[in-house]
Amino acid sequence: MEKKPATRLRNKNHPHDPASEKTAGKNTEWKFELLALSGFSLSGLFFIVSSIRNGDVLSLIGSVVWVVSCLFWMLPYKKHFSKESACRSGKRN
């Protein structure tokens, strides 16, 4: 009986594997969304500083709510960082 060469099982969802255009677009799309949310959070921090300097309590409350909401909005993106750190360390699912 002839032995077949061992084939490596591939995880098709691994980010470094070739993927279809649709999947490849989704792999980078979250990075742009996270960048935009970071910009919103940064602008909220500037508004917090401005409202403190001007003594505007209502703007301060609104800005804090804005920044906290942006941070909560960013939480689902944590899953992407755990995948990328696993890729860098050589671990695969």
N, CA and C atoms as a LAMMPS dump frame, in Angstrom:
ITEM: TIMESTEP
0
ITEM: NUMBER OF ATOMS
279
ITEM: BOX BOUNDS ff ff ff
-5.0000000000000000e+02 5.0000000000000000e+02
-5.0000000000000000e+02 5.0000000000000000e+02
-5.0000000000000000e+02 5.0000000000000000e+02
ITEM: ATOMS id mol type element x y z
1 1 1 N 0.839 -1.185 0
2 1 2 C 0 0 0
3 1 3 C 0.885 1.249 0
4 2 1 N 0.577 2.154 -0.85
5 2 2 C 1.365 3.365 -1.02
6 2 3 C 0.939 4.431 -0.012
7 3 1 N 1.92 5.048 0.65
8 3 2 C 1.614 6.085 1.628
9 3 3 C 1.483 7.428 0.931
10 4 1 N 0.487 8.166 1.351
11 4 2 C 0.315 9.522 0.827
12 4 3 C 1.114 10.486 1.693
13 5 1 N 1.663 11.515 1.09
14 5 2 C 2.394 12.482 1.915
15 5 3 C 1.428 13.186 2.877
16 6 1 N 1.932 13.468 4.057
17 6 2 C 1.095 14.141 5.068
18 6 3 C 0.766 15.554 4.599
19 7 1 N -0.481 15.873 4.697
20 7 2 C -0.899 17.225 4.33
21 7 3 C -1.221 17.991 5.589
22 8 1 N -0.868 19.236 5.577
23 8 2 C -1.101 20.101 6.725
24 8 3 C -2.529 20.624 6.681
25 9 1 N -3.232 20.497 7.787
26 9 2 C -4.575 21.052 7.86
27 9 3 C -4.465 22.567 7.964
28 10 1 N -5.257 23.246 7.184
29 10 2 C -5.198 24.705 7.174
30 10 3 C -6.478 25.276 7.74
31 11 1 N -6.3 26.295 8.541
32 11 2 C -7.439 27.049 9.036
33 11 3 C -7.717 28.132 8.001
34 12 1 N -8.822 28.023 7.303
35 12 2 C -9.104 28.945 6.201
36 12 3 C -9.405 30.357 6.672
37 13 1 N -9.679 30.534 7.959
38 13 2 C -9.976 31.863 8.475
39 13 3 C -8.74 32.559 9.036
40 14 1 N -7.591 31.935 8.928
41 14 2 C -6.367 32.54 9.449
42 14 3 C -6.008 33.764 8.607
43 15 1 N -5.657 34.898 9.254
44 15 2 C -5.437 36.141 8.5
45 15 3 C -4.279 36.094 7.514
46 16 1 N -3.296 35.222 7.723
47 16 2 C -2.157 35.187 6.805
48 16 3 C -2.362 34.226 5.644
49 17 1 N -3.457 33.497 5.638
50 17 2 C -3.759 32.61 4.526
51 17 3 C -4.422 33.402 3.413
52 18 1 N -4.2 33.021 2.171
53 18 2 C -4.89 33.722 1.084
54 18 3 C -6.397 33.57 1.247
55 19 1 N -7.097 34.636 1.021
56 19 2 C -8.551 34.612 1.186
57 19 3 C -9.202 35.284 -0.003
58 20 1 N -10.489 35.124 -0.081
59 20 2 C -11.214 35.783 -1.16
60 20 3 C -11.195 37.285 -0.944
61 21 1 N -11.5 38.042 -1.961
62 21 2 C -11.492 39.505 -1.864
63 21 3 C -12.451 39.991 -0.793
64 22 1 N -13.59 39.337 -0.686
65 22 2 C -14.594 39.751 0.298
66 22 3 C -14.046 39.59 1.717
67 23 1 N -13.43 38.454 1.996
68 23 2 C -12.871 38.213 3.318
69 23 3 C -11.689 39.134 3.578
70 24 1 N -10.863 39.349 2.581
71 24 2 C -9.712 40.224 2.744
72 24 3 C -10.154 41.643 3.057
73 25 1 N -11.236 42.099 2.442
74 25 2 C -11.755 43.436 2.72
75 25 3 C -12.254 43.562 4.143
76 26 1 N -12.871 42.503 4.658
77 26 2 C -13.362 42.536 6.026
78 26 3 C -12.216 42.499 7.029
79 27 1 N -11.09 41.899 6.639
80 27 2 C -9.95 41.844 7.54
81 27 3 C -9.367 43.226 7.789
82 28 1 N -9.458 44.127 6.829
83 28 2 C -8.919 45.471 7.019
84 28 3 C -9.994 46.481 7.386
85 29 1 N -11.243 46.153 7.119
86 29 2 C -12.329 47.09 7.389
87 29 3 C -12.415 47.453 8.866
88 30 1 N -12.226 46.494 9.762
89 30 2 C -12.327 46.763 11.193
90 30 3 C -11.229 47.705 11.653
91 31 1 N -10.084 47.694 10.977
92 31 2 C -8.993 48.597 11.358
93 31 3 C -9.376 50.05 11.085
94 32 1 N -10.049 50.292 9.961
95 32 2 C -10.505 51.647 9.656
96 32 3 C -11.584 52.094 10.642
97 33 1 N -12.472 51.175 10.999
98 33 2 C -13.515 51.513 11.962
99 33 3 C -12.915 51.842 13.324
100 34 1 N -11.929 51.066 13.739
101 34 2 C -11.281 51.324 15.016
102 34 3 C -10.51 52.642 14.984
103 35 1 N -9.902 52.949 13.855
104 35 2 C -9.201 54.229 13.711
105 35 3 C -10.183 55.394 13.822
106 36 1 N -11.34 55.266 13.2
107 36 2 C -12.354 56.314 13.28
108 36 3 C -12.865 56.475 14.709
109 37 1 N -13.104 55.365 15.384
110 37 2 C -13.561 55.447 16.776
111 37 3 C -12.498 56.062 17.674
112 38 1 N -11.238 55.798 17.381
113 38 2 C -10.156 56.425 18.144
114 38 3 C -10.155 57.933 17.933
115 39 1 N -10.418 58.352 16.705
116 39 2 C -10.515 59.784 16.42
117 39 3 C -11.676 60.435 17.149
118 40 1 N -12.831 59.746 17.186
119 40 2 C -13.98 60.269 17.936
120 40 3 C -13.641 60.388 19.42
121 41 1 N -12.965 59.394 19.958
122 41 2 C -12.6 59.428 21.377
123 41 3 C -11.617 60.558 21.665
124 42 1 N -10.658 60.729 20.772
125 42 2 C -9.681 61.8 20.944
126 42 3 C -10.348 63.172 20.899
127 43 1 N -11.281 63.347 19.982
128 43 2 C -11.978 64.642 19.919
129 43 3 C -12.808 64.853 21.18
130 44 1 N -13.384 63.773 21.728
131 44 2 C -14.117 63.883 22.981
132 44 3 C -13.216 64.315 24.123
133 45 1 N -11.974 63.8 24.134
134 45 2 C -11.024 64.216 25.171
135 45 3 C -10.696 65.704 25.047
136 46 1 N -10.563 66.191 23.82
137 46 2 C -10.326 67.627 23.623
138 46 3 C -11.512 68.452 24.116
139 47 1 N -12.722 67.967 23.871
140 47 2 C -13.908 68.667 24.366
141 47 3 C -13.968 68.656 25.895
142 48 1 N -13.516 67.564 26.516
143 48 2 C -13.472 67.513 27.978
144 48 3 C -12.531 68.585 28.517
145 49 1 N -11.351 68.66 27.925
146 49 2 C -10.371 69.675 28.355
147 49 3 C -10.937 71.069 28.145
148 50 1 N -11.536 71.31 27.018
149 50 2 C -12.107 72.627 26.721
150 50 3 C -13.227 72.986 27.694
151 51 1 N -14.09 72.036 27.999
152 51 2 C -15.204 72.333 28.906
153 51 3 C -14.71 72.573 30.33
154 52 1 N -13.639 71.883 30.743
155 52 2 C -13.057 72.138 32.068
156 52 3 C -12.472 73.55 32.116
157 53 1 N -11.743 73.927 31.065
158 53 2 C -11.133 75.262 31.02
159 53 3 C -12.173 76.371 31.008
160 54 1 N -13.332 76.112 30.37
161 54 2 C -14.379 77.124 30.277
162 54 3 C -15.393 77.023 31.411
163 55 1 N -15.304 75.978 32.217
164 55 2 C -16.243 75.816 33.325
165 55 3 C -17.644 75.438 32.885
166 56 1 N -17.773 74.811 31.735
167 56 2 C -19.078 74.427 31.198
168 56 3 C -19.402 72.993 31.616
169 57 1 N -20.249 72.864 32.639
170 57 2 C -20.564 71.555 33.205
171 57 3 C -21.348 70.692 32.22
172 58 1 N -22.291 71.266 31.506
173 58 2 C -23.103 70.496 30.565
174 58 3 C -22.241 69.9 29.446
175 59 1 N -21.318 70.691 28.926
176 59 2 C -20.403 70.169 27.89
177 59 3 C -19.493 69.09 28.458
178 60 1 N -19.086 69.259 29.699
179 60 2 C -18.233 68.253 30.334
180 60 3 C -18.977 66.924 30.46
181 61 1 N -20.213 66.962 30.912
182 61 2 C -21.011 65.739 31.054
183 61 3 C -21.224 65.082 29.683
184 62 1 N -21.583 65.881 28.695
185 62 2 C -21.795 65.344 27.352
186 62 3 C -20.538 64.734 26.765
187 63 1 N -19.396 65.373 27.004
188 63 2 C -18.128 64.868 26.472
189 63 3 C -17.71 63.576 27.149
190 64 1 N -17.935 63.485 28.45
191 64 2 C -17.592 62.254 29.168
192 64 3 C -18.472 61.106 28.675
193 65 1 N -19.758 61.37 28.503
194 65 2 C -20.665 60.343 27.973
195 65 3 C -20.212 59.915 26.577
196 66 1 N -19.797 60.873 25.758
197 66 2 C -19.32 60.589 24.396
198 66 3 C -18.108 59.655 24.417
199 67 1 N -17.112 59.987 25.246
200 67 2 C -15.88 59.191 25.292
201 67 3 C -16.165 57.791 25.841
202 68 1 N -16.959 57.71 26.901
203 68 2 C -17.287 56.399 27.472
204 68 3 C -18.051 55.546 26.45
205 69 1 N -18.966 56.172 25.725
206 69 2 C -19.717 55.435 24.698
207 69 3 C -18.793 54.932 23.6
208 70 1 N -17.844 55.75 23.178
209 70 2 C -16.879 55.315 22.154
210 70 3 C -16.033 54.148 22.663
211 71 1 N -15.642 54.203 23.931
212 71 2 C -14.847 53.105 24.49
213 71 3 C -15.652 51.805 24.536
214 72 1 N -16.931 51.892 24.912
215 72 2 C -17.783 50.7 24.898
216 72 3 C -17.973 50.188 23.476
217 73 1 N -18.039 51.093 22.529
218 73 2 C -18.198 50.727 21.126
219 73 3 C -16.96 49.987 20.619
220 74 1 N -15.8 50.298 21.19
221 74 2 C -14.547 49.662 20.77
222 74 3 C -14.371 48.256 21.346
223 75 1 N -15.083 47.92 22.397
224 75 2 C -14.881 46.623 23.054
225 75 3 C -15.004 45.413 22.121
226 76 1 N -15.962 45.365 21.206
227 76 2 C -16.037 44.183 20.325
228 76 3 C -14.804 43.989 19.444
229 77 1 N -14.012 45.035 19.237
230 77 2 C -12.827 44.911 18.395
231 77 3 C -11.687 44.195 19.108
232 78 1 N -11.858 43.925 20.393
233 78 2 C -10.83 43.219 21.156
234 78 3 C -10.543 41.845 20.562
235 79 1 N -11.564 41.222 19.996
236 79 2 C -11.381 39.881 19.417
237 79 3 C -10.363 39.905 18.282
238 80 1 N -10.267 41.002 17.553
239 80 2 C -9.3 41.084 16.458
240 80 3 C -7.87 41.146 16.987
241 81 1 N -7.683 41.783 18.14
242 81 2 C -6.339 41.86 18.7
243 81 3 C -5.888 40.513 19.232
244 82 1 N -6.791 39.741 19.793
245 82 2 C -6.4 38.426 20.286
246 82 3 C -6.012 37.508 19.128
247 83 1 N -6.68 37.63 17.964
248 83 2 C -6.322 36.83 16.784
249 83 3 C -4.953 37.241 16.26
250 84 1 N -4.701 38.561 16.184
251 84 2 C -3.424 39.005 15.632
252 84 3 C -2.27 38.67 16.559
253 85 1 N -2.47 38.767 17.864
254 85 2 C -1.386 38.42 18.784
255 85 3 C -1.082 36.921 18.718
256 86 1 N -2.116 36.108 18.487
257 86 2 C -1.892 34.664 18.326
258 86 3 C -1.123 34.393 17.05
259 87 1 N -1.367 35.158 15.999
260 87 2 C -0.641 34.986 14.741
261 87 3 C 0.833 35.338 14.915
262 88 1 N 1.069 36.424 15.637
263 88 2 C 2.466 36.841 15.834
264 88 3 C 3.251 35.846 16.687
265 89 1 N 2.564 35.214 17.641
266 89 2 C 3.265 34.27 18.506
267 89 3 C 3.353 32.874 17.885
268 90 1 N 2.707 32.677 16.74
269 90 2 C 2.78 31.393 16.032
270 90 3 C 1.671 30.436 16.398
271 91 1 N 0.757 30.866 17.25
272 91 2 C -0.355 29.99 17.632
273 91 3 C -1.448 30.083 16.584
274 92 1 N -2.104 28.987 16.335
275 92 2 C -3.236 28.945 15.413
276 92 3 C -4.396 28.272 16.092
277 93 1 N -5.603 28.67 15.685
278 93 2 C -6.801 28.062 16.274
279 93 3 C -6.998 26.66 15.77
